[in-house]
Amino acid sequence: MVSQQHVLDPSRVAPGRAALWVQLQEVPSAPSSDAAGELDLSAGWGDERLVAGCVERMLGRTEAHAPGLCALVTR
């Protein structure tokens, strides 16, 4: 699910800013496979590279529906 809660409640962000809220349905506590075969799961979620890879994948898929999104994301 993707939403922008500040549209209905502007107090959720600083003036002139925006927030994108993304909720993934399920994320396993111990990842066992990557359907795309691109991510190294050997260290689990403790590996920042795995977390970053999942975030990049999610942003890329969302960008297909919201062109320009990745350029606006502050990390």
Phi and psi in degrees as GROMACS dihedral restraints (atoms count N, CA, C in turn):
[ dihedral_restraints ]
;  ai    aj    ak    al  type     phi  dphi    fc
    3     4     5     6     1  -126.8    20    10
    4     5     6     7     1   132.1    20    10
    6     7     8     9     1  -147.5    20    10
    7     8     9    10     1   166.2    20    10
    9    10    11    12     1  -126.9    20    10
   10    11    12    13     1    86.7    20    10
   12    13    14    15     1   -65.4    20    10
   13    14    15    16     1   -24.6    20    10
   15    16    17    18     1   -68.7    20    10
   16    17    18    19     1   -16.0    20    10
   18    19    20    21     1   -62.8    20    10
   19    20    21    22     1   -39.0    20    10
   21    22    23    24     1   -91.7    20    10
   22    23    24    25     1   -22.6    20    10
   24    25    26    27     1  -136.7    20    10
   25    26    27    28     1    85.7    20    10
   27    28    29    30     1   -59.2    20    10
   28    29    30    31     1   -17.2    20    10
   30    31    32    33     1   -69.1    20    10
   31    32    33    34     1    -8.5    20    10
   33    34    35    36     1   -76.5    20    10
   34    35    36    37     1   -13.2    20    10
   36    37    38    39     1  -138.0    20    10
   37    38    39    40     1   160.0    20    10
   39    40    41    42     1   -69.7    20    10
   40    41    42    43     1   152.3    20    10
   42    43    44    45     1   -53.7    20    10
   43    44    45    46     1   135.8    20    10
   45    46    47    48     1    81.3    20    10
   46    47    48    49     1     0.8    20    10
   48    49    50    51     1  -111.2    20    10
   49    50    51    52     1   172.2    20    10
   51    52    53    54     1  -143.3    20    10
   52    53    54    55     1   162.4    20    10
   54    55    56    57     1  -136.8    20    10
   55    56    57    58     1   139.7    20    10
   57    58    59    60     1  -115.6    20    10
   58    59    60    61     1   122.4    20    10
   60    61    62    63     1  -104.5    20    10
   61    62    63    64     1   126.2    20    10
   63    64    65    66     1  -123.6    20    10
   64    65    66    67     1   127.4    20    10
   66    67    68    69     1  -120.5    20    10
   67    68    69    70     1   121.5    20    10
   69    70    71    72     1   -88.9    20    10
   70    71    72    73     1   140.0    20    10
   72    73    74    75     1   -58.8    20    10
   73    74    75    76     1   -52.6    20    10
   75    76    77    78     1  -146.6    20    10
   76    77    78    79     1   136.6    20    10
   78    79    80    81     1  -129.3    20    10
   79    80    81    82     1   120.3    20    10
   81    82    83    84     1   -65.7    20    10
   82    83    84    85     1   147.2    20    10
   84    85    86    87     1   -68.6    20    10
   85    86    87    88     1   -26.1    20    10
   87    88    89    90     1  -134.6    20    10
   88    89    90    91     1    97.1    20    10
   90    91    92    93     1   -61.4    20    10
   91    92    93    94     1   136.9    20    10
   93    94    95    96     1  -116.1    20    10
   94    95    96    97     1   -16.2    20    10
   96    97    98    99     1  -159.0    20    10
   97    98    99   100     1   156.8    20    10
   99   100   101   102     1  -122.3    20    10
  100   101   102   103     1   111.5    20    10
  102   103   104   105     1   -56.6    20    10
  103   104   105   106     1   -30.5    20    10
  105   106   107   108     1   -84.9    20    10
  106   107   108   109     1   -13.3    20    10
  108   109   110   111     1    66.9    20    10
  109   110   111   112     1    28.3    20    10
  111   112   113   114     1  -108.2    20    10
  112   113   114   115     1   -22.7    20    10
  114   115   116   117     1  -105.7    20    10
  115   116   117   118     1   141.1    20    10
  117   118   119   120     1   -85.0    20    10
  118   119   120   121     1   114.8    20    10
  120   121   122   123     1   -98.8    20    10
  121   122   123   124     1     0.3    20    10
  123   124   125   126     1   -58.2    20    10
  124   125   126   127     1   -31.5    20    10
  126   127   128   129     1   -99.7    20    10
  127   128   129   130     1     1.1    20    10
  129   130   131   132     1    67.7    20    10
  130   131   132   133     1  -162.7    20    10
  132   133   134   135     1   -67.9    20    10
  133   134   135   136     1   -10.3    20    10
  135   136   137   138     1   -70.9    20    10
  136   137   138   139     1   -13.3    20    10
  138   139   140   141     1   -90.0    20    10
  139   140   141   142     1   113.1    20    10
  141   142   143   144     1   -60.6    20    10
  142   143   144   145     1   -25.8    20    10
  144   145   146   147     1   -67.6    20    10
  145   146   147   148     1   -36.9    20    10
  147   148   149   150     1   -66.3    20    10
  148   149   150   151     1   -46.4    20    10
  150   151   152   153     1   -59.6    20    10
  151   152   153   154     1   -48.1    20    10
  153   154   155   156     1   -61.9    20    10
  154   155   156   157     1   -39.2    20    10
  156   157   158   159     1   -63.5    20    10
  157   158   159   160     1   -40.8    20    10
  159   160   161   162     1   -67.2    20    10
  160   161   162   163     1   -40.7    20    10
  162   163   164   165     1   -63.5    20    10
  163   164   165   166     1   -44.9    20    10
  165   166   167   168     1   -62.0    20    10
  166   167   168   169     1   -40.6    20    10
  168   169   170   171     1   -63.1    20    10
  169   170   171   172     1   -46.3    20    10
  171   172   173   174     1   -62.4    20    10
  172   173   174   175     1   -43.3    20    10
  174   175   176   177     1   -64.4    20    10
  175   176   177   178     1   -40.4    20    10
  177   178   179   180     1   -62.1    20    10
  178   179   180   181     1   -41.8    20    10
  180   181   182   183     1   -68.7    20    10
  181   182   183   184     1   -37.0    20    10
  183   184   185   186     1   -69.7    20    10
  184   185   186   187     1   -36.8    20    10
  186   187   188   189     1   -59.4    20    10
  187   188   189   190     1   -28.6    20    10
  189   190   191   192     1   -60.9    20    10
  190   191   192   193     1   -25.4    20    10
  192   193   194   195     1  -105.4    20    10
  193   194   195   196     1   -14.6    20    10
  195   196   197   198     1  -136.1    20    10
  196   197   198   199     1    74.4    20    10
  198   199   200   201     1   -53.0    20    10
  199   200   201   202     1   135.8    20    10
  201   202   203   204     1    92.2    20    10
  202   203   204   205     1    -5.1    20    10
  204   205   206   207     1   -57.5    20    10
  205   206   207   208     1   -48.7    20    10
  207   208   209   210     1   -58.7    20    10
  208   209   210   211     1   -34.2    20    10
  210   211   212   213     1   -69.8    20    10
  211   212   213   214     1   -19.5    20    10
  213   214   215   216     1   -95.8    20    10
  214   215   216   217     1   -12.7    20    10
  216   217   218   219     1   -76.6    20    10
  217   218   219   220     1   128.6    20    10
  219   220   221   222     1   -99.0    20    10
  220   221   222   223     1   125.9    20    10
